[in-house]
Amino acid sequence: MGLFDKAKEFVTDPDNIEKAKEQLNDGNVDAATDKLKEIAPDQADGLIDSLGEKAKDFGQS
């Protein structure tokens, strides 16, 4: 099994998906988006906010 096969198996494992969703709470996502906006160019702020909202939605599903 190659590296990409192992990576695909890791990210599609239901247990790993549940663990990821547990970490996608509003506080963690907000902290990550704030940090990204500190280092990214200002024109990326809207995209970062949008991705943060999608991450929050995924964590709640």
All heavy atoms as TSV, in Angstrom:
chain	resi	resn	atom	element	x	y	z
A	1	MET	N	N	0.854	-1.178	0.000
A	1	MET	CA	C	0.000	0.000	0.000
A	1	MET	C	C	0.892	1.231	0.000
A	1	MET	O	O	1.792	1.367	0.799
A	1	MET	CB	C	-0.890	-0.026	1.247
A	1	MET	CG	C	-1.811	1.157	1.346
A	1	MET	SD	S	-2.874	1.187	2.799
A	1	MET	CE	C	-3.982	-0.152	2.466
A	2	GLY	N	N	0.610	2.134	-0.943
A	2	GLY	CA	C	1.407	3.337	-1.080
A	2	GLY	C	C	0.988	4.428	-0.103
A	2	GLY	O	O	-0.019	4.317	0.607
A	3	LEU	N	N	1.753	5.468	-0.088
A	3	LEU	CA	C	1.512	6.596	0.805
A	3	LEU	C	C	0.137	7.220	0.566
A	3	LEU	O	O	-0.598	7.515	1.506
A	3	LEU	CB	C	2.609	7.642	0.640
A	3	LEU	CG	C	2.453	8.921	1.448
A	3	LEU	CD1	C	2.505	8.604	2.938
A	3	LEU	CD2	C	3.514	9.923	1.089
A	4	PHE	N	N	-0.225	7.412	-0.700
A	4	PHE	CA	C	-1.502	8.041	-1.005
A	4	PHE	C	C	-2.671	7.143	-0.614
A	4	PHE	O	O	-3.709	7.624	-0.174
A	4	PHE	CB	C	-1.586	8.443	-2.476
A	4	PHE	CG	C	-0.662	9.577	-2.812
A	4	PHE	CD1	C	0.473	9.364	-3.562
A	4	PHE	CD2	C	-0.929	10.862	-2.350
A	4	PHE	CE1	C	1.335	10.418	-3.857
A	4	PHE	CE2	C	-0.080	11.916	-2.637
A	4	PHE	CZ	C	1.055	11.689	-3.398
A	5	ASP	N	N	-2.497	5.839	-0.767
A	5	ASP	CA	C	-3.538	4.905	-0.332
A	5	ASP	C	C	-3.731	4.974	1.174
A	5	ASP	O	O	-4.861	4.967	1.668
A	5	ASP	CB	C	-3.201	3.473	-0.752
A	5	ASP	CG	C	-3.235	3.267	-2.256
A	5	ASP	OD1	O	-4.067	3.924	-2.921
A	5	ASP	OD2	O	-2.442	2.451	-2.752
A	6	LYS	N	N	-2.630	5.044	1.899
A	6	LYS	CA	C	-2.716	5.157	3.361
A	6	LYS	C	C	-3.372	6.477	3.769
A	6	LYS	O	O	-4.175	6.516	4.692
A	6	LYS	CB	C	-1.329	5.040	3.989
A	6	LYS	CG	C	-0.768	3.648	3.938
A	6	LYS	CD	C	0.589	3.564	4.604
A	6	LYS	CE	C	1.155	2.171	4.491
A	6	LYS	NZ	N	2.445	2.058	5.174
A	7	ALA	N	N	-3.033	7.558	3.082
A	7	ALA	CA	C	-3.628	8.865	3.385
A	7	ALA	C	C	-5.130	8.835	3.106
A	7	ALA	O	O	-5.925	9.334	3.911
A	7	ALA	CB	C	-2.961	9.958	2.570
A	8	LYS	N	N	-5.525	8.234	1.985
A	8	LYS	CA	C	-6.945	8.138	1.648
A	8	LYS	C	C	-7.686	7.312	2.696
A	8	LYS	O	O	-8.778	7.686	3.132
A	8	LYS	CB	C	-7.121	7.512	0.263
A	8	LYS	CG	C	-8.557	7.416	-0.177
A	8	LYS	CD	C	-8.674	6.806	-1.556
A	8	LYS	CE	C	-10.133	6.645	-1.942
A	8	LYS	NZ	N	-10.269	6.001	-3.245
A	9	GLU	N	N	-7.093	6.218	3.105
A	9	GLU	CA	C	-7.702	5.384	4.139
A	9	GLU	C	C	-7.851	6.157	5.448
A	9	GLU	O	O	-8.877	6.083	6.114
A	9	GLU	CB	C	-6.852	4.133	4.362
A	9	GLU	CG	C	-7.418	3.172	5.380
A	9	GLU	CD	C	-6.522	1.961	5.572
A	9	GLU	OE1	O	-6.065	1.394	4.569
A	9	GLU	OE2	O	-6.282	1.600	6.742
A	10	PHE	N	N	-6.849	6.944	5.801
A	10	PHE	CA	C	-6.870	7.721	7.035
A	10	PHE	C	C	-7.993	8.752	7.034
A	10	PHE	O	O	-8.727	8.888	8.010
A	10	PHE	CB	C	-5.522	8.421	7.242
A	10	PHE	CG	C	-5.470	9.286	8.464
A	10	PHE	CD1	C	-5.307	8.722	9.714
A	10	PHE	CD2	C	-5.603	10.660	8.366
A	10	PHE	CE1	C	-5.266	9.513	10.854
A	10	PHE	CE2	C	-5.565	11.462	9.489
A	10	PHE	CZ	C	-5.398	10.885	10.735
A	11	VAL	N	N	-8.137	9.490	5.930
A	11	VAL	CA	C	-9.118	10.572	5.904
A	11	VAL	C	C	-10.541	10.086	5.657
A	11	VAL	O	O	-11.489	10.846	5.845
A	11	VAL	CB	C	-8.762	11.679	4.880
A	11	VAL	CG1	C	-7.440	12.315	5.236
A	11	VAL	CG2	C	-8.765	11.156	3.466
A	12	THR	N	N	-10.708	8.840	5.245
A	12	THR	CA	C	-12.059	8.313	5.034
A	12	THR	C	C	-12.504	7.389	6.156
A	12	THR	O	O	-13.649	6.931	6.148
A	12	THR	CB	C	-12.154	7.565	3.689
A	12	THR	OG1	O	-11.194	6.511	3.656
A	12	THR	CG2	C	-11.941	8.513	2.525
A	13	ASP	N	N	-11.646	7.119	7.119
A	13	ASP	CA	C	-11.992	6.261	8.257
A	13	ASP	C	C	-13.047	6.981	9.114
A	13	ASP	O	O	-12.821	8.104	9.566
A	13	ASP	CB	C	-10.746	5.986	9.088
A	13	ASP	CG	C	-10.987	5.066	10.261
A	13	ASP	OD1	O	-12.027	5.209	10.936
A	13	ASP	OD2	O	-10.135	4.196	10.512
A	14	PRO	N	N	-14.209	6.351	9.336
A	14	PRO	CA	C	-15.274	7.006	10.115
A	14	PRO	C	C	-14.834	7.460	11.510
A	14	PRO	O	O	-15.290	8.500	11.989
A	14	PRO	CB	C	-16.362	5.938	10.207
A	14	PRO	CG	C	-16.105	5.023	9.041
A	14	PRO	CD	C	-14.618	5.045	8.833
A	15	ASP	N	N	-13.965	6.710	12.161
A	15	ASP	CA	C	-13.483	7.126	13.482
A	15	ASP	C	C	-12.679	8.419	13.395
A	15	ASP	O	O	-12.806	9.301	14.243
A	15	ASP	CB	C	-12.620	6.027	14.114
A	15	ASP	CG	C	-13.425	4.803	14.512
A	15	ASP	OD1	O	-14.652	4.931	14.759
A	15	ASP	OD2	O	-12.833	3.702	14.572
A	16	ASN	N	N	-11.855	8.537	12.366
A	16	ASN	CA	C	-11.055	9.751	12.194
A	16	ASN	C	C	-11.930	10.944	11.834
A	16	ASN	O	O	-11.662	12.067	12.260
A	16	ASN	CB	C	-9.984	9.543	11.131
A	16	ASN	CG	C	-8.915	8.575	11.586
A	16	ASN	OD1	O	-8.696	8.384	12.774
A	16	ASN	ND2	N	-8.263	7.941	10.638
A	17	ILE	N	N	-12.977	10.705	11.070
A	17	ILE	CA	C	-13.897	11.787	10.722
A	17	ILE	C	C	-14.590	12.301	11.982
A	17	ILE	O	O	-14.717	13.510	12.181
A	17	ILE	CB	C	-14.918	11.311	9.661
A	17	ILE	CG1	C	-14.196	11.058	8.335
A	17	ILE	CG2	C	-16.030	12.336	9.474
A	17	ILE	CD1	C	-15.042	10.371	7.281
A	18	GLU	N	N	-15.011	11.412	12.848
A	18	GLU	CA	C	-15.652	11.828	14.102
A	18	GLU	C	C	-14.691	12.616	14.984
A	18	GLU	O	O	-15.066	13.614	15.588
A	18	GLU	CB	C	-16.204	10.625	14.861
A	18	GLU	CG	C	-17.540	10.165	14.367
A	18	GLU	CD	C	-18.593	11.267	14.354
A	18	GLU	OE1	O	-18.772	11.964	15.375
A	18	GLU	OE2	O	-19.227	11.438	13.310
A	19	LYS	N	N	-13.434	12.167	15.061
A	19	LYS	CA	C	-12.430	12.890	15.853
A	19	LYS	C	C	-12.225	14.300	15.300
A	19	LYS	O	O	-12.096	15.261	16.059
A	19	LYS	CB	C	-11.105	12.131	15.854
A	19	LYS	CG	C	-11.136	10.866	16.672
A	19	LYS	CD	C	-9.815	10.122	16.569
A	19	LYS	CE	C	-9.895	8.768	17.229
A	19	LYS	NZ	N	-8.658	7.996	17.041
A	20	ALA	N	N	-12.199	14.419	13.977
A	20	ALA	CA	C	-12.020	15.732	13.355
A	20	ALA	C	C	-13.210	16.635	13.668
A	20	ALA	O	O	-13.035	17.814	13.980
A	20	ALA	CB	C	-11.844	15.582	11.847
A	21	LYS	N	N	-14.417	16.087	13.585
A	21	LYS	CA	C	-15.608	16.882	13.858
A	21	LYS	C	C	-15.624	17.388	15.300
A	21	LYS	O	O	-16.092	18.491	15.567
A	21	LYS	CB	C	-16.871	16.071	13.580
A	21	LYS	CG	C	-17.160	15.923	12.109
A	21	LYS	CD	C	-18.463	15.179	11.886
A	21	LYS	CE	C	-18.808	15.111	10.421
A	21	LYS	NZ	N	-20.125	14.512	10.201
A	22	GLU	N	N	-15.094	16.592	16.232
A	22	GLU	CA	C	-15.032	17.018	17.626
A	22	GLU	C	C	-14.150	18.253	17.785
A	22	GLU	O	O	-14.390	19.097	18.641
A	22	GLU	CB	C	-14.492	15.890	18.506
A	22	GLU	CG	C	-15.445	14.723	18.663
A	22	GLU	CD	C	-14.815	13.535	19.372
A	22	GLU	OE1	O	-13.682	13.670	19.905
A	22	GLU	OE2	O	-15.455	12.473	19.388
A	23	GLN	N	N	-13.133	18.369	16.943
A	23	GLN	CA	C	-12.203	19.496	17.022
A	23	GLN	C	C	-12.718	20.740	16.302
A	23	GLN	O	O	-12.193	21.840	16.488
A	23	GLN	CB	C	-10.843	19.100	16.440
A	23	GLN	CG	C	-10.166	17.986	17.201
A	23	GLN	CD	C	-9.912	18.354	18.648
A	23	GLN	OE1	O	-9.432	19.445	18.944
A	23	GLN	NE2	N	-10.244	17.461	19.558
A	24	LEU	N	N	-13.752	20.572	15.477
A	24	LEU	CA	C	-14.265	21.699	14.698
A	24	LEU	C	C	-15.357	22.452	15.448
A	24	LEU	O	O	-16.408	22.756	14.914
A	24	LEU	CB	C	-14.799	21.204	13.345
A	24	LEU	CG	C	-13.738	20.757	12.358
A	24	LEU	CD1	C	-14.384	20.167	11.108
A	24	LEU	CD2	C	-12.825	21.911	11.976
A	25	ASN	N	N	-15.069	22.799	16.684
A	25	ASN	CA	C	-16.023	23.626	17.426
A	25	ASN	C	C	-15.762	25.096	17.087
A	25	ASN	O	O	-14.740	25.446	16.504
A	25	ASN	CB	C	-15.939	23.349	18.932
A	25	ASN	CG	C	-14.583	23.653	19.505
A	25	ASN	OD1	O	-14.045	24.735	19.312
A	25	ASN	ND2	N	-14.015	22.702	20.229
A	26	ASP	N	N	-16.722	25.938	17.430
A	26	ASP	CA	C	-16.633	27.345	17.053
A	26	ASP	C	C	-15.348	28.007	17.551
A	26	ASP	O	O	-14.715	28.777	16.821
A	26	ASP	CB	C	-17.840	28.120	17.569
A	26	ASP	CG	C	-19.121	27.764	16.832
A	26	ASP	OD1	O	-19.061	26.981	15.865
A	26	ASP	OD2	O	-20.182	28.275	17.222
A	27	GLY	N	N	-14.948	27.714	18.776
A	27	GLY	CA	C	-13.746	28.337	19.340
A	27	GLY	C	C	-12.487	27.969	18.586
A	27	GLY	O	O	-11.647	28.839	18.290
A	28	ASN	N	N	-12.328	26.688	18.265
A	28	ASN	CA	C	-11.139	26.247	17.529
A	28	ASN	C	C	-11.109	26.819	16.114
A	28	ASN	O	O	-10.060	27.240	15.628
A	28	ASN	CB	C	-11.080	24.719	17.473
A	28	ASN	CG	C	-10.719	24.093	18.792
A	28	ASN	OD1	O	-10.253	24.756	19.710
A	28	ASN	ND2	N	-10.948	22.795	18.912
A	29	VAL	N	N	-12.266	26.815	15.461
A	29	VAL	CA	C	-12.318	27.341	14.096
A	29	VAL	C	C	-12.044	28.845	14.096
A	29	VAL	O	O	-11.275	29.344	13.261
A	29	VAL	CB	C	-13.678	27.023	13.432
A	29	VAL	CG1	C	-13.801	27.725	12.090
A	29	VAL	CG2	C	-13.853	25.518	13.257
A	30	ASP	N	N	-12.634	29.574	15.036
A	30	ASP	CA	C	-12.393	31.015	15.111
A	30	ASP	C	C	-10.918	31.324	15.365
A	30	ASP	O	O	-10.357	32.247	14.764
A	30	ASP	CB	C	-13.258	31.652	16.192
A	30	ASP	CG	C	-14.731	31.711	15.812
A	30	ASP	OD1	O	-15.048	31.605	14.602
A	30	ASP	OD2	O	-15.564	31.866	16.730
A	31	ALA	N	N	-10.292	30.553	16.246
A	31	ALA	CA	C	-8.872	30.764	16.535
A	31	ALA	C	C	-8.025	30.509	15.285
A	31	ALA	O	O	-7.095	31.272	14.993
A	31	ALA	CB	C	-8.419	29.858	17.678
A	32	ALA	N	N	-8.360	29.462	14.551
A	32	ALA	CA	C	-7.606	29.146	13.336
A	32	ALA	C	C	-7.798	30.212	12.266
A	32	ALA	O	O	-6.830	30.634	11.622
A	32	ALA	CB	C	-8.025	27.776	12.802
A	33	THR	N	N	-9.039	30.667	12.079
A	33	THR	CA	C	-9.270	31.691	11.056
A	33	THR	C	C	-8.602	33.012	11.434
A	33	THR	O	O	-8.044	33.693	10.578
A	33	THR	CB	C	-10.769	31.916	10.785
A	33	THR	OG1	O	-11.434	32.243	11.990
A	33	THR	CG2	C	-11.407	30.693	10.163
A	34	ASP	N	N	-8.630	33.355	12.716
A	34	ASP	CA	C	-7.952	34.583	13.154
A	34	ASP	C	C	-6.454	34.507	12.878
A	34	ASP	O	O	-5.846	35.476	12.407
A	34	ASP	CB	C	-8.197	34.841	14.639
A	34	ASP	CG	C	-9.621	35.266	14.944
A	34	ASP	OD1	O	-10.360	35.642	14.004
A	34	ASP	OD2	O	-10.011	35.216	16.142
A	35	LYS	N	N	-5.857	33.354	13.164
A	35	LYS	CA	C	-4.420	33.183	12.940
A	35	LYS	C	C	-4.095	33.252	11.451
A	35	LYS	O	O	-3.116	33.887	11.044
A	35	LYS	CB	C	-3.949	31.851	13.529
A	35	LYS	CG	C	-2.467	31.698	13.564
A	35	LYS	CD	C	-1.848	32.740	14.452
A	35	LYS	CE	C	-0.366	32.520	14.612
A	35	LYS	NZ	N	0.269	33.616	15.319
A	36	LEU	N	N	-4.929	32.600	10.631
A	36	LEU	CA	C	-4.705	32.657	9.186
A	36	LEU	C	C	-4.811	34.080	8.652
A	36	LEU	O	O	-4.023	34.488	7.793
A	36	LEU	CB	C	-5.708	31.760	8.459
A	36	LEU	CG	C	-5.430	30.268	8.496
A	36	LEU	CD1	C	-6.617	29.492	7.947
A	36	LEU	CD2	C	-4.174	29.948	7.703
A	37	LYS	N	N	-5.773	34.838	9.161
A	37	LYS	CA	C	-5.945	36.211	8.687
A	37	LYS	C	C	-4.783	37.104	9.107
A	37	LYS	O	O	-4.507	38.098	8.443
A	37	LYS	CB	C	-7.284	36.783	9.166
A	37	LYS	CG	C	-8.457	36.119	8.450
A	37	LYS	CD	C	-9.774	36.846	8.595
A	37	LYS	CE	C	-10.340	36.845	9.958
A	37	LYS	NZ	N	-11.696	37.409	10.035
A	38	GLU	N	N	-4.085	36.741	10.180
A	38	GLU	CA	C	-2.902	37.502	10.595
A	38	GLU	C	C	-1.771	37.367	9.584
A	38	GLU	O	O	-1.018	38.314	9.371
A	38	GLU	CB	C	-2.393	37.020	11.958
A	38	GLU	CG	C	-3.227	37.433	13.140
A	38	GLU	CD	C	-2.678	36.869	14.453
A	38	GLU	OE1	O	-1.520	36.395	14.487
A	38	GLU	OE2	O	-3.429	36.888	15.435
A	39	ILE	N	N	-1.641	36.171	8.996
A	39	ILE	CA	C	-0.489	35.925	8.127
A	39	ILE	C	C	-0.818	35.998	6.638
A	39	ILE	O	O	0.081	36.147	5.833
A	39	ILE	CB	C	0.178	34.568	8.457
A	39	ILE	CG1	C	-0.806	33.412	8.314
A	39	ILE	CG2	C	0.758	34.584	9.852
A	39	ILE	CD1	C	-0.185	32.040	8.504
A	40	ALA	N	N	-2.104	35.907	6.292
A	40	ALA	CA	C	-2.506	35.964	4.880
A	40	ALA	C	C	-2.713	37.416	4.453
A	40	ALA	O	O	-2.975	38.283	5.281
A	40	ALA	CB	C	-3.790	35.164	4.676
A	41	PRO	N	N	-2.631	37.658	3.165
A	41	PRO	CA	C	-2.925	39.017	2.675
A	41	PRO	C	C	-4.374	39.400	2.985
A	41	PRO	O	O	-5.252	38.540	3.078
A	41	PRO	CB	C	-2.717	38.908	1.160
A	41	PRO	CG	C	-1.979	37.641	0.933
A	41	PRO	CD	C	-2.248	36.756	2.092
A	42	ASP	N	N	-4.629	40.685	3.143
A	42	ASP	CA	C	-5.961	41.165	3.505
A	42	ASP	C	C	-7.040	40.740	2.515
A	42	ASP	O	O	-8.179	40.496	2.908
A	42	ASP	CB	C	-5.970	42.692	3.632
A	42	ASP	CG	C	-5.227	43.164	4.874
A	42	ASP	OD1	O	-5.047	42.352	5.804
A	42	ASP	OD2	O	-4.842	44.351	4.901
A	43	GLN	N	N	-6.701	40.627	1.240
A	43	GLN	CA	C	-7.716	40.251	0.261
A	43	GLN	C	C	-8.194	38.805	0.454
A	43	GLN	O	O	-9.220	38.417	-0.100
A	43	GLN	CB	C	-7.243	40.477	-1.175
A	43	GLN	CG	C	-6.046	39.676	-1.603
A	43	GLN	CD	C	-4.743	40.445	-1.485
A	43	GLN	OE1	O	-4.603	41.302	-0.605
A	43	GLN	NE2	N	-3.791	40.149	-2.332
A	44	ALA	N	N	-7.520	38.003	1.262
A	44	ALA	CA	C	-7.924	36.619	1.514
A	44	ALA	C	C	-8.894	36.504	2.691
A	44	ALA	O	O	-9.444	35.429	2.928
A	44	ALA	CB	C	-6.698	35.757	1.773
A	45	ASP	N	N	-9.137	37.588	3.426
A	45	ASP	CA	C	-9.970	37.525	4.631
A	45	ASP	C	C	-11.370	36.975	4.364
A	45	ASP	O	O	-11.883	36.163	5.124
A	45	ASP	CB	C	-10.071	38.896	5.295
A	45	ASP	CG	C	-8.798	39.307	6.012
A	45	ASP	OD1	O	-7.842	38.499	6.043
A	45	ASP	OD2	O	-8.756	40.438	6.524
A	46	GLY	N	N	-11.990	37.390	3.291
A	46	GLY	CA	C	-13.338	36.918	2.974
A	46	GLY	C	C	-13.367	35.424	2.722
A	46	GLY	O	O	-14.259	34.717	3.194
A	47	LEU	N	N	-12.394	34.924	1.992
A	47	LEU	CA	C	-12.306	33.497	1.708
A	47	LEU	C	C	-12.053	32.705	2.989
A	47	LEU	O	O	-12.659	31.659	3.216
A	47	LEU	CB	C	-11.205	33.221	0.687
A	47	LEU	CG	C	-10.976	31.761	0.325
A	47	LEU	CD1	C	-12.235	31.137	-0.280
A	47	LEU	CD2	C	-9.811	31.638	-0.635
A	48	ILE	N	N	-11.179	33.214	3.823
A	48	ILE	CA	C	-10.875	32.541	5.088
A	48	ILE	C	C	-12.114	32.473	5.969
A	48	ILE	O	O	-12.410	31.430	6.562
A	48	ILE	CB	C	-9.700	33.243	5.809
A	48	ILE	CG1	C	-8.412	33.057	5.010
A	48	ILE	CG2	C	-9.540	32.721	7.235
A	48	ILE	CD1	C	-7.256	33.917	5.469
A	49	ASP	N	N	-12.862	33.574	6.038
A	49	ASP	CA	C	-14.104	33.566	6.820
A	49	ASP	C	C	-15.102	32.556	6.266
A	49	ASP	O	O	-15.765	31.838	7.016
A	49	ASP	CB	C	-14.731	34.959	6.854
A	49	ASP	CG	C	-13.969	35.933	7.731
A	49	ASP	OD1	O	-13.278	35.481	8.668
A	49	ASP	OD2	O	-14.062	37.153	7.481
A	50	SER	N	N	-15.211	32.498	4.947
A	50	SER	CA	C	-16.127	31.559	4.301
A	50	SER	C	C	-15.738	30.110	4.607
A	50	SER	O	O	-16.598	29.277	4.930
A	50	SER	CB	C	-16.128	31.804	2.794
A	50	SER	OG	O	-16.922	30.863	2.132
A	51	LEU	N	N	-14.459	29.809	4.514
A	51	LEU	CA	C	-13.993	28.461	4.829
A	51	LEU	C	C	-14.211	28.125	6.296
A	51	LEU	O	O	-14.549	26.985	6.648
A	51	LEU	CB	C	-12.512	28.311	4.464
A	51	LEU	CG	C	-12.202	28.332	2.982
A	51	LEU	CD1	C	-10.692	28.376	2.762
A	51	LEU	CD2	C	-12.804	27.140	2.286
A	52	GLY	N	N	-14.039	29.116	7.164
A	52	GLY	CA	C	-14.290	28.900	8.585
A	52	GLY	C	C	-15.737	28.536	8.848
A	52	GLY	O	O	-16.043	27.648	9.653
A	53	GLU	N	N	-16.664	29.209	8.171
A	53	GLU	CA	C	-18.082	28.900	8.329
A	53	GLU	C	C	-18.396	27.490	7.835
A	53	GLU	O	O	-19.162	26.753	8.456
A	53	GLU	CB	C	-18.949	29.928	7.606
A	53	GLU	CG	C	-18.941	31.295	8.247
A	53	GLU	CD	C	-19.397	31.274	9.709
A	53	GLU	OE1	O	-20.419	30.615	10.005
A	53	GLU	OE2	O	-18.715	31.889	10.536
A	54	LYS	N	N	-17.788	27.099	6.730
A	54	LYS	CA	C	-17.993	25.747	6.204
A	54	LYS	C	C	-17.436	24.700	7.181
A	54	LYS	O	O	-18.034	23.646	7.380
A	54	LYS	CB	C	-17.356	25.591	4.837
A	54	LYS	CG	C	-18.096	26.337	3.753
A	54	LYS	CD	C	-17.455	26.121	2.401
A	54	LYS	CE	C	-18.094	27.015	1.365
A	54	LYS	NZ	N	-19.167	26.408	0.666
A	55	ALA	N	N	-16.306	25.001	7.805
A	55	ALA	CA	C	-15.730	24.084	8.789
A	55	ALA	C	C	-16.653	23.937	9.995
A	55	ALA	O	O	-16.858	22.839	10.513
A	55	ALA	CB	C	-14.347	24.575	9.223
A	56	LYS	N	N	-17.237	25.058	10.440
A	56	LYS	CA	C	-18.173	24.997	11.561
A	56	LYS	C	C	-19.397	24.158	11.194
A	56	LYS	O	O	-19.859	23.348	11.998
A	56	LYS	CB	C	-18.607	26.405	11.962
A	56	LYS	CG	C	-17.544	27.198	12.659
A	56	LYS	CD	C	-18.053	28.604	12.971
A	56	LYS	CE	C	-17.008	29.490	13.543
A	56	LYS	NZ	N	-17.508	30.852	13.816
A	57	ASP	N	N	-19.917	24.355	9.988
A	57	ASP	CA	C	-21.063	23.568	9.533
A	57	ASP	C	C	-20.725	22.080	9.491
A	57	ASP	O	O	-21.532	21.246	9.897
A	57	ASP	CB	C	-21.526	24.023	8.147
A	57	ASP	CG	C	-22.140	25.403	8.154
A	57	ASP	OD1	O	-22.514	25.908	9.256
A	57	ASP	OD2	O	-22.253	26.009	7.067
A	58	PHE	N	N	-19.535	21.734	8.993
A	58	PHE	CA	C	-19.122	20.339	8.926
A	58	PHE	C	C	-19.010	19.745	10.325
A	58	PHE	O	O	-19.403	18.613	10.566
A	58	PHE	CB	C	-17.788	20.212	8.190
A	58	PHE	CG	C	-17.288	18.795	8.091
A	58	PHE	CD1	C	-17.864	17.914	7.196
A	58	PHE	CD2	C	-16.244	18.363	8.895
A	58	PHE	CE1	C	-17.398	16.607	7.112
A	58	PHE	CE2	C	-15.785	17.058	8.811
A	58	PHE	CZ	C	-16.352	16.181	7.920
A	59	GLY	N	N	-18.496	20.536	11.262
A	59	GLY	CA	C	-18.338	20.044	12.638
A	59	GLY	C	C	-19.658	19.809	13.335
A	59	GLY	O	O	-19.749	18.983	14.234
A	60	GLN	N	N	-20.698	20.505	12.921
A	60	GLN	CA	C	-21.996	20.345	13.548
A	60	GLN	C	C	-22.830	19.248	12.906
A	60	GLN	O	O	-23.847	18.855	13.443
A	60	GLN	CB	C	-22.775	21.667	13.501
A	60	GLN	CG	C	-22.124	22.729	14.337
A	60	GLN	CD	C	-22.789	24.081	14.144
A	60	GLN	OE1	O	-23.736	24.225	13.384
A	60	GLN	NE2	N	-22.266	25.080	14.852
A	61	SER	N	N	-22.426	18.755	11.750
A	61	SER	CA	C	-23.214	17.724	11.077
A	61	SER	C	C	-22.934	16.343	11.621
A	61	SER	O	O	-22.033	16.072	12.303
A	61	SER	CB	C	-22.961	17.749	9.584
A	61	SER	OG	O	-21.626	17.436	9.283
